[in-house]
């Protein structure tokens, strides 16, 4: 039988996070005396001092720092367990949160969302567009329920759902198309490259060929396409996102000396598959059915 309760751990965590007992009481909407009692009872039951009050601020002891770290994982698991129970009790999810890397096939996404909206009109759907490690960051911060990404976070399992081809492109009138020979690395280095910024706030990563001395960095595929269609540079872009521009000859693939087209695998990654209910199942099934078979 556990000596302490989850509520006591929550109160202890609140005191540390908010810098004191009165601040914690205000943040969690409880009386300061109840916060004091919970933390005192926790320390008494464990037989170890967790906090030292210095002036008006409560500071962690060494033991408190170790136990708070373990308690954080315990509280996260408890919250996840409650969320699963709520989903099971409700039968249908009230909200779904999806992060999608901008390289994904948006036509397949829109078709899936259209089908989803028709069958689950009362489930709120939040879609976050991300670049590079942005989706991974949102998953690790528990801000989304699943992601479509080229990067599977450590400790998670990704289901491969599609392959996306990246093509080096420029406007038909761009000098790179009129060299009279295949484009080489030196040609690209001397030209302006349009690159996408990683949408993660921490641990941003670069990807692809970044050898150009001249660069314009953007955060949106539409902006990148618009700049390239205006002749302002070249870029590697996902073929899934530039079909119209290619078919209308607003963009043309570069004829390169090296085979610089590359394929990227997109994975579906769940935050917690047990939490996925019927609405999530329908949305993800519609996504898979709208994509070419993965080989």
C-alpha positions, 0 to 999 in steps of 0.5 A: 500500500502506497504511503502517499497519494498522487494529490500530495505529489501534485501539490509538491510539484506545484510548489516547486513549479510556482516558487512557493506555497502561496503562488502554488495555492493561487495557481491550482485554486486551493487554499495555502493551508491545504498545500502546506498540509499536503506537502508536510504529510508527504515529507512525514510519510516519506521520512525525508525533507523535500523542501527548504523554505528560504525567505518567501521561496521554497527550494528543493533539497537534493532528495527533493530534486531526485524525487520530483524528477520521478514524481513528474513521470508518475503524474504524467502516467496518471494523467495519461491513464485518466485521459484513456479512461475518459476517451473510453467512457465517452465512446468518441473523442471530443478532440484530436490533435494532429501534427503534419510535416509540410512535406506530406501529401496535402491532397490526401490530408484534405480528403481525409479531413473532409471524410472525417468531418462528415462522419464525426462533426462534433469532434474538434480537429486541430492540425499543426503544420511543422517542419523537420523536428517540429512534429517530434517536439510537439509529440514529446511535449504531449501537445498532439495525439499523433504526428505525420513526420519523417523523423521518429522520436526516440522511444516511439514506433513509427508506421511508414505510410508514404514516400515523398520525392524531393525535387530540385526546382527553379522557375523556367527562366532561372539561369540554372535552366539555361547553362546548356549543361547539367547543373553542378554543385558550384552552380548551386553554390553560386545561386540563391537557395530557398530553405525551410526553417525547422519549426521546433523551438528547441534543438532545431536541425537543418536538412538537405543540401545547404551549400549556397552562400545566398539564402532566403529562409522561410517557414512555409512551403507556399512562401517557398513556392511563391518565391521560386515562381518569381525567379528568386532562387531554387529549392528542393521541394516535395513533389506532393506539394508542387504538382500544380506548379509543375504541370503548369510549367511555373516550376521546372526540375533542374537537370543536375550533374548528380542524381539529387532527387531523394525519397523521404519516408513519412511515418505515423507516430502515436503519442499513445495508441491506447488513447485512440478512439473511433474518430482517430481510427477513421481519420487515420484509415482515411489518410492511409486509403488516400495514399499510394500503397507503401512498398 
